[in-house]
Amino acid sequence: MPRKIVSDFDNKKGSIMKRIIFLLGLCMIFFGCGAATIPTLSVDEQNAGWKSLFDGKTFDGWRGFKTDRVPDGWRITKKGELYFKPKGKGDIMTAGEFGDFELKLEWKISEGGNSGIFFWVTEDDEYSWKTGPEMQVLDNTRHKDGVDPRTSAGANYALHAPIRDVTHKAGEYNEARLIVKGTHIEHWFNGVKIVEYEIGSPEWEALVAQSKFATTPKYGRNRKGHIVLQDHGDKVWYRNISIRPL
């Protein structure tokens, strides 16, 4: 084969290989393990009133409990997750307050880990749990609170047990929905309604009176407040956090 033809062939081959490498690089950026999962809402979700609470890139709309800054332990991962690193300390909460709403998000807990999602939290007491009811986030298999259904994952912490355990194993994401309409509350995990209760009902009042909340007079009494993600000293991840008013 003449030298010029060989040279032209090699140049074309090299150009093709460069294009292939470039395209593979793009695929790794968009679909690889390090790719960010930036939250997006569909047109139907937006029309239904859903709004993103976490953009996967910044802490806009979030701050610490009883502080204007974000506690040191909270980070945003390259995958667009809200992540708590145990070396830090402090609950993180929405800057805004919410009354009647539907919240949806995904959570993942470390082995033996514990966290929680609180609502109607106000800052007129020492801790988030002293005003806001909690939807428990937990590794049921390895954490001691998983033994008692009333403190297991998905429970209305210490008061109402889930109908059954529908959580995935530690290290895997779970879908959660929290519906708050007046005093009617529902907890949903992975498409299953696992807890339902009425704040202020005779049953609820009796359960509170028999629990650690008996000495916290502001617990569950607000009808509006912040949404809080708890620092319980363990690694936990949250993503795709959105809300709509009811």
N, C-alpha and C positions, 0 to 999 in steps of 0.2 A: 504493500500500500504506500503511495507517495507520502513523503514527510508532511506536506501541507494538509493533506486530508486527515492524517493521523492527528495533527495538531488541532484542527478544527473539531474533530470528534472528541478529543480530550477536553477541549474548552467547553463544548456543549454538555458533556458528561459532568464536568465540574460544576457548571451552572445549575444543572438539574439537581445534583446532590445538595448544593447550597439551599435551593428552594425547599427540598424535602426536610433538611435540618431546620430551616426557618419555620416551616409549618408544624413540625413536631414540637418545636419550642413553644409555639402559640398554644398547641393542644395541652402541653404541660402547665402553661400559665392558667388556662381557663378550666381545665378539668383535672389537673394533677392533685396530689395529696396536699400541696400547700396552697391550693386555690381558696380564695375568700368566698364565703357564703353570705353575700350581702343581702340583707332582708329586702324583699320586694312584695308589694301588694298588687293583686290582680285588679283589673278594672271593676269587676263585680264586687270584690272586697271593698274597694274604695267607695263604690256607690252605696254599699251597705253601711257605710260609716266607719269602717276600720281605719285606724291610724297607727303608724309605726311608733313604738316607744324607744326603739334602739336602732340606730342606723348602721351598726356593725363597724363603724369607723371612729366615732367620737363619743364622748360622754355627755353630749348635748341633751338636756332634759333630765339629767341625773345629778345627784349630790349625796353626800353622806348624811346619816341620821344626826340631827342637831349640829350640823356643820355645813358650810357653804362649799367645801371642797370634797372631792372624791377620796375616800379612804385609800391609803397606800396599797392595800392588798388587792384591790380590783384592777384588772388589766383587760385590754381588748386584744384578742389573738389575731394572728394573720388570717384566720378562717372566719373572722367576723363574729367571734363569740365574746360574751361578757364572762370573764373568768376570775375566780377568786384564788389568790395564792396565799396559803396558810401563814406565811411569814408576816403578812399585813394584819390589820385589825379594823373592824368597823362595818356595820350594815350600810348598804347602798339603797337609795330610794328615789322615786320619781320626784322631780321638782314640783310638779303639779299635783293637785288633789282630785280625787274621783269619788263620786257617790254611787249611782247605779251604773254598772258597766259589765261588759264581758271582756275578760282578759284571756289571751292565748299566747303560749310560748312553748319552747322545748327546753328541757333540762337534762343534765347528765351529772352524775355524782361519782366521786372516787370510791374505791373499795373501803367500806366501813365509814363512809362519809355521811354528814348530816348538814342540812340547810333548811330553808323554809321561805314561803311566799306569804307575806302579810298584807292585809288591806285595812283601810280606815285607820291608818296609823297617824297619830298626832305627836307633837314633840313636847307635850306638857308632862311627860313622865320620864323616868330614867332609861327605860329600854323599850324597843319597838313592841315586844310581846305584851307589855303591860296595857296597851291600848288596842292593838290590832289582832284580830283572829288570824290563825295561821293554817295554810295548806302545807302539810309536812312534805319535805323532800329528804329522801333517805335511801341508803343501801339496806334494804330489809334483811338481807342474808347475813351481813357481818356486823351491823350496828345493834347494840343492845336494845334500842328503842323499837326494833323490828319485831321483838318478841311479843309486845303488847299491841294488838291491833289499833288501839286508840292513839298510839304514838307512832304508828307505822307510816310508810309513804302514802300520801294522799289523804290522811286523816285530818279532820278539824282538830288540831293538836290537843290531846288529852281529854277531848270531849266526845267526838263522834268517830267511830271506826269505819274504814271503807268496807264495802260489801265483800270484797275479795282483793287479793293482791294481783294487779295487772301490770306491774312494773317490769321493765327489762332489767337485765343484770347490770351491775355497776360498770361504768365505762361506755354504756350505750344510751342514746337519747330517748327520752320519753316526751310525748305530747301532753300538754296540760291545758285545761280550760277552767277558768274560775268565773262563775256567773253570780253577780250580786244585783238583785232586784228588790228594792225595799229591804225587808228583813229576811227575804228568802235567798238562801245561798246553795249553790251546787258546785261540787268538785268533779271534774272529769279527767281521767287519765287514759291515754291511748284509745280514745273513742268510747269509753265506758263511763257512765255516771256512777261514781263510787260512793259519794257522800251527798246528803241533802238534809238541810236543817233550817229552822226558823229562829233567828236571833230574837231574844226577848220572850219566846214562848215559855210556858210552864216547864216543859221538859228541859229546855236550854238553861233556864234559871236554876233548876235543880242540879243539873250537871255542873254548872259553874260553881254553885255553892259547895259542891263536894270535891272541887279541884283546887289546884294551886292559885287559880284566878279568884278564889273567894276573898283574898286579901288585896286584890287589885281592882278598886271600885270603878276605874275608867275602862276596864276591859270590855270591848264590844259595844260600848255605849255611843260611840260616834256614828254618824250616818254619812260621813265624808272624811277622806283623809288620803294619805300617801300610800303608794304600793312599795313595799320593802322587800329586798332580797337579802337574806340573812348570811352574815358571817358567823359560822359555828366552828371555825377553826379547821375546816376541811376543804379540799379542792372541790370546786363545783363550777359548772359551765351552764350558761343560759344563752339562748339565741332565738331569733325570729319572734321578738316580743312585740305584740300589737294589742290594741284595745279599741273598743267602740262603746259609746254611751248607750244606755238602755232607757 
